[in-house]
């Protein structure tokens, strides 16, 4: 799981062009939206694309995304359980 979390942090930085951050700067348990990383709705779309492209996961409804994108750890757990790639 820790390896997936580290990989995911790198992919999030790359996908969202967070050039000022390193994977070590991102707390796996911090919220992605609001406090934590402070992502917005456009970033959420990028995360959805990242999951589709890299892990073969397609979120069926937006409410599901709200739960999945709580933190990097929650996202990694969801990917581990649902990935097709």
C-alpha positions in Angstrom: 0.0 0.0 0.0 2.8 2.4 0.9 4.3 1.9 -2.6 1.0 2.7 -4.3 0.6 5.8 -2.1 4.1 7.1 -3.1 3.4 6.4 -6.7 0.0 8.1 -6.5 1.6 11.2 -4.9 4.0 11.5 -7.8 1.2 11.1 -10.4 -0.9 13.7 -8.6 2.0 16.2 -8.6 2.5 15.5 -12.3 -1.2 15.6 -13.3 -1.9 18.8 -11.4 1.4 20.5 -12.3 2.2 21.1 -8.6 5.8 21.9 -9.4 6.5 23.3 -5.9 5.7 20.0 -4.2 7.6 16.8 -3.8 5.8 13.5 -2.8 7.3 13.9 0.7 5.4 17.2 1.0 2.0 15.5 0.7 0.6 14.0 3.8 -1.2 10.8 2.8 -3.9 11.4 5.3 -4.5 15.1 4.7 -7.6 16.2 2.9 -7.0 16.8 -0.9 -9.7 19.5 -1.0 -10.2 22.5 1.3 -7.4 22.6 3.9 -4.8 19.9 3.0 -3.7 20.4 -0.6 -6.5 22.9 -1.4 -7.6 21.3 -4.7 -10.6 22.6 -6.5 -13.3 21.1 -8.9 -11.0 21.4 -12.0 -8.4 19.3 -10.1 -11.1 16.7 -9.3 -11.6 16.2 -13.0 -7.8 15.8 -13.5 -7.8 13.1 -10.7 -10.7 11.3 -12.4 -8.7 11.2 -15.6 -5.6 10.1 -13.8 -7.5 7.1 -12.3 -9.0 6.2 -15.6 -5.7 6.4 -17.6 -3.4 4.8 -15.0 -5.6 2.3 -13.2 -8.6 1.7 -15.5 -11.0 3.0 -12.9 -14.0 4.9 -14.1 -16.1 6.7 -11.4 -19.8 6.3 -12.2 -21.1 9.3 -10.3 -19.6 12.5 -8.8 -20.7 11.7 -5.3 -18.4 8.7 -5.4 -15.5 11.0 -6.2 -16.2 13.0 -3.1 -15.6 9.9 -1.0 -12.7 8.6 -3.0 -10.8 11.8 -3.1 -10.8 12.4 0.7 -7.0 11.8 1.0 -4.2 10.1 -0.9 -4.5 7.1 1.4 -8.3 6.7 0.7 -7.7 7.1 -3.0 -4.9 4.5 -2.9 -7.2 2.0 -1.0 -9.9 2.6 -3.6 -7.5 2.0 -6.4 -6.1 -1.2 -4.8 -9.6 -2.6 -4.5 -10.9 -1.5 -8.0 -8.0 -1.3 -10.4 -8.2 -3.0 -13.7 -4.6 -2.0 -14.9 
